[in-house]
Amino acid sequence: MTRKIVTALFLTLVVATGFVAGRATADQPHMHAALEHLRQARASLDKATPDKGGHREAAIKLVNDAIAQVEAGMAFDRRH
């Protein structure tokens, strides 16, 4: 009996999480897409060789700043 309850609770949690994530993405699809592209850019920069005269590190910082700004914009939109 306990296993059935745990399974039911787990499935409910999965469905609820999927609903919330889907709704958040649907509310701001362009911001979510931009965020994903920025994260992919950061991953590529992380994998690049570091011998770029400091420009790679500067680009990583700027991408991290851009990620933070997109996340802040999305949070602002959710509150207003």
C-alpha positions in Angstrom: 0.0 0.0 0.0 2.8 2.4 0.9 4.5 1.8 -2.4 1.3 2.8 -4.3 1.1 6.0 -2.3 4.7 6.9 -3.0 4.3 6.2 -6.7 1.1 8.3 -6.9 2.8 11.2 -5.1 5.8 10.9 -7.4 3.7 10.9 -10.5 1.7 13.9 -9.2 4.9 15.8 -8.6 6.2 15.0 -12.1 3.0 16.1 -13.7 2.9 19.3 -11.6 6.6 20.1 -12.3 6.0 19.6 -16.0 3.0 21.8 -16.0 4.8 24.6 -14.2 7.9 24.3 -16.4 5.8 24.2 -19.6 3.8 27.3 -18.5 6.9 29.2 -17.7 8.4 28.4 -21.1 5.2 29.3 -22.8 5.0 32.6 -21.0 8.4 33.8 -22.2 9.5 31.6 -25.1 12.0 34.1 -26.6 13.6 34.7 -23.2 13.9 31.0 -22.6 15.4 30.5 -26.1 17.9 33.3 -25.5 18.9 31.8 -22.1 19.5 28.4 -23.7 21.6 29.9 -26.5 23.7 31.9 -23.9 24.3 28.7 -21.9 25.4 26.9 -25.0 27.7 29.8 -25.9 29.2 29.7 -22.4 29.7 25.9 -22.7 31.5 26.4 -26.0 33.7 29.2 -24.5 34.5 26.9 -21.5 35.8 24.2 -23.9 37.8 26.6 -26.0 41.6 26.8 -25.5 42.5 29.7 -23.1 45.2 31.2 -25.3 43.2 34.2 -26.5 44.9 37.1 -24.8 42.2 37.3 -22.1 39.4 37.8 -24.6 37.9 34.3 -24.0 37.8 35.1 -20.2 36.2 38.5 -21.0 33.6 36.8 -23.2 32.8 34.3 -20.5 32.2 37.1 -18.1 30.0 39.0 -20.5 28.0 35.9 -21.3 27.5 35.2 -17.6 26.4 38.8 -17.1 23.9 38.4 -20.0 22.6 35.2 -18.5 22.0 37.0 -15.2 20.2 39.9 -17.0 17.9 37.5 -18.9 17.1 35.6 -15.7 16.5 38.9 -13.9 14.2 40.1 -16.7 12.2 36.9 -16.6 11.8 37.2 -12.9 10.7 40.8 -13.2 8.1 39.8 -15.8 6.7 37.1 -13.6 6.2 39.6 -10.7 4.6 42.3 -12.8 
